[in-house]
């Protein structure tokens, strides 16, 4: 469907709230349009207007009055109540609201930090004392003291030695992690690793796994990622007559002699997942694999196609072939991917906490004294089982306030009752209350903020109104104009027959048009066309030229502007930086266009006529009054 200038206005015009201090330029059915609104819309859209006469204020006013007439009709027909329209509008609003429902500044900082840590790697040894995330204060203190003792030991000794001696694989883990970058570790661990200087030992810190100390061995620029293939002979392969080491050396010798790496991988590799693909693995970066020896060997390969010597890991013996090295992309290239990772990572909690803390300040959030202590009197083992006395009048007391809103205890209890499954991993009731209470307050403040975005952010209100009215008028035009013009075949035929004189083929030429990149090629084309060569032969002989055949009006974009419709082979024309030769076969005189030949154009013209007739009806249905003296003032100011 070909859309006219109106559809540009649909998505650009927007309403504003009428203020008594503003002058009314015109009214439609008692709906006032102010000078400020009209001037703003005129200035916003004037550069998009291609028809010069529509830049005239009077002409533009006619367009805007028509726009308002259509809006009035849309509301009168109840299109704003349609379920499909409401769902689509809400979907648009949710998308537009996203940037107002997060702390964009802290989010941007986290993105920049994540990129910086993507292009730089850190090499770390660490000691972890396992402590459950929901451990009691006593158990937590015990874990902290234990890891603190390890720190005192390593300060007076060797980190690697104490790391190995302390490791028992159950409650204490001492590990050399090798190089890693952003998102490879939980965020608190990553943070300490990147903020601790090379050679230093961190203070004890906690993650969801327990208490850690770490020793930063080195920091370097990221090596990016690699794509490799490998052949693996597993340690537990009982089908070979020799040892895994001997077998891998046999295969390595075959590769050196010229045997296909891919074929050997398919036949002998014990890694079944990659063997079927000739040993190819998914690309990876530092810290991605659990076998450091494999990773180090892969990154040590420098040229594509290079094959390593046999290397041993805890899984067996490997030969590695470098397929491709991948440098770290730029920030802009990675930004979208980083945004998704930040959302899924614990970093998102930092963004959320900052966002909610700012909202609490903005809306003067206050909490009743000793509120959490009161909550703990009710949230007990019986409550967790689902027993809540909602008739208790004391629960209706105020729990917290913000922006003039009052939240009572009962609202929180109902919230927690409905969300108990969400907190099933928390075993300590005090922690359940702490976490759920925070979630409850955040949810209520978030909803309030979302519902009041239009009143707090004028630019958001304006763009939402654009979408609201744009979608509404799209539905109206679809119903009243576009659908009718497509389905009213009788009306379309009548319109065509009444306006036949508007639909004529101009003088045309049946021709072969050949476009070449070089003048030399065009000269060859011209010689061939003079020999009556077939199109098939021409295409074969001039493979780099574009050959077209058909009926052309002289205004056709494929024909050079200086070409005259004549039978025979033309000279070489320069057209759109290409060399064009035309072979005219026969002239075709002006001729009436059949409806099927110009149906798209006729439908568009038919739509325009339907809309004109419809606007006459709307103008008689809804009273339009223009304040002429105000209009004259507007003309002077624009």
Beta strands, then each sheet from edge to edge (+ up, - down):
strand 1: 24-28
strand 2: 31-34
strand 3: 120-130
strand 4: 172-180
strand 5: 205-207
strand 6: 210-221
strand 7: 225-234
strand 8: 284-285
strand 9: 311-313
strand 10: 316-326
strand 11: 366-367
strand 12: 398-402
strand 13: 405-408
strand 14: 504-505
strand 15: 508-516
strand 16: 546-553
strand 17: 568-569
strand 18: 573-575
strand 19: 578-588
strand 20: 591-592
strand 21: 624-626
sheet 1: 2+ 1- 21+
sheet 2: 4+ 3- 6+ 5-
sheet 3: 8+ 7- 10+ 9-
sheet 4: 11+ 12- 13+
sheet 5: 14+ 20-
sheet 6: 16+ 15- 19+ 17-
sheet 7: 16+ 15- 19+ 18-
end
